[in-house]
Amino acid sequence: MRFRNKVVWITGASSGIGEALAYAFHREGAHLILTARRRDRLEAVRNACTGDGKILLLPFDVTDYDFHPTAVAASIEHFGQVDILINNAGISQRSLVLETDFSVDRRIMEVNYFSVISLTKTVLPYMIERGGGQIAVVSSLLGKFSTPRQSAYCASKHALHGYFDSLRSEVYDQGIRITLICPGFVRTEVSMHALRGDGQEHGVLDNRIARGMPADVCARHIVNALYKRKEEVYIARYEKIALYLKRFAPGLLSKLMRKIKLT
């Protein structure tokens, strides 16, 4: 019960890693704020939680920036605090650069990057006023290197690292701790909802995703990392080798990426 009575806000909480995090933190004694677009999916997650903490559902689209102050105010009014914000909501991509409409590039950046920045900046003053807090950002191994057919997705994750590495140094003395979380292949619906170049959903469960780490296992690693207040954590299996290739053999990694297939 390492997070007993801590208030943990999870975006993208209706499925995948976010859903698994809700279960994991609730078992650890945390109170939850769960955000996603669909209330019915959030209600299903709430009903499946097995801990004794309280749960507040805040359904909204994370790109509705004008609603962020209202959402934060509702959270503070309900619980009096937000101890941990986990920016998990995101969307992936499956399309070549030249086949991707610019509106798709923008949509991915809005969801994966700008919404994270907006919600973080809205919550941060309340955390600083209370003397501390934690902000977690679910990035990806693709925040450290890039693969074909995911240009905008990779760009959004790279951008998160640049932003939050800078923010970490700015707010450290104010008691704010920041963790960048970099999963590899996790068994979720992420590829099903990934955007094609025309903005339609990919609708296919990629083979590597299907064989990926179970979401509940990933969630346990994330909970442990946040308990230890790690600055950056890589949650992956064999695919983690690409991190070492990027550093020590970038030419070889580039050659391998030219041959990669995502299905």
QUIFENJO-V149271 format. One record per pair of residues at least 12 apart in sequence whose C-alpha atoms are under 7 Angstrom apart, sorted by sequence separation. I is the first residue (numbers start at 0). GAP is how many residues later the second one is. If there is no record, write none. Layout:
# QUIFENJO-V149271
I,GAP
I,GAP
This chain:
# QUIFENJO-V149271
141,12
191,12
190,13
191,13
142,14
143,14
190,14
220,14
41,15
141,15
142,15
190,15
188,16
90,17
139,17
217,17
138,18
142,18
38,20
90,20
12,21
37,21
89,21
90,21
187,21
7,22
12,22
13,22
28,22
30,22
31,22
32,22
33,22
34,22
36,22
89,22
186,22
6,23
7,23
8,23
9,23
10,23
11,23
12,23
25,23
26,23
28,23
29,23
30,23
31,23
32,23
33,23
34,23
35,23
36,23
184,23
185,23
186,23
3,24
4,24
5,24
6,24
7,24
8,24
9,24
10,24
11,24
25,24
26,24
28,24
30,24
31,24
32,24
33,24
34,24
35,24
36,24
184,24
186,24
2,25
3,25
4,25
5,25
6,25
7,25
8,25
9,25
10,25
25,25
32,25
34,25
35,25
186,25
1,26
2,26
3,26
4,26
18,26
22,26
185,26
186,26
0,27
2,27
13,27
25,27
184,27
185,27
186,27
187,27
0,28
13,28
184,28
185,28
186,28
12,29
86,29
185,29
13,31
138,41
139,41
140,41
131,42
132,42
133,42
134,42
135,42
136,42
137,42
138,42
139,42
140,42
112,43
130,43
131,43
132,43
133,43
134,43
135,43
136,43
137,43
138,43
139,43
140,43
107,44
111,44
130,44
131,44
132,44
133,44
134,44
135,44
136,44
137,44
139,44
81,45
107,45
127,46
62,47
104,47
108,47
112,47
62,48
61,49
83,49
84,49
85,49
86,49
87,49
64,50
82,50
83,50
84,50
85,50
86,50
87,50
178,50
67,51
71,51
82,51
83,51
84,51
85,51
86,51
178,51
179,51
180,51
181,51
182,51
183,51
184,51
62,52
96,52
176,52
178,52
179,52
180,52
181,52
182,52
183,52
61,53
64,53
68,53
95,53
177,53
178,53
179,53
180,53
181,53
182,53
67,54
94,54
96,54
93,55
94,55
183,55
92,56
93,56
205,56
206,56
92,57
205,57
92,60
91,61
17,70
6,74
7,74
6,75
7,75
8,75
9,75
10,75
6,76
7,76
8,76
9,76
10,76
11,76
5,77
6,77
7,77
8,77
9,77
10,77
11,77
9,78
10,78
103,93
103,95
100,96
99,97
100,97
91,98
98,98
99,98
91,99
93,100
92,101
93,101
94,101
144,101
91,102
92,102
93,102
94,102
90,103
91,103
92,103
93,108
147,109
146,110
15,172
15,173
19,195
23,195
19,196
23,196
16,198
20,198
15,199
19,199
16,202
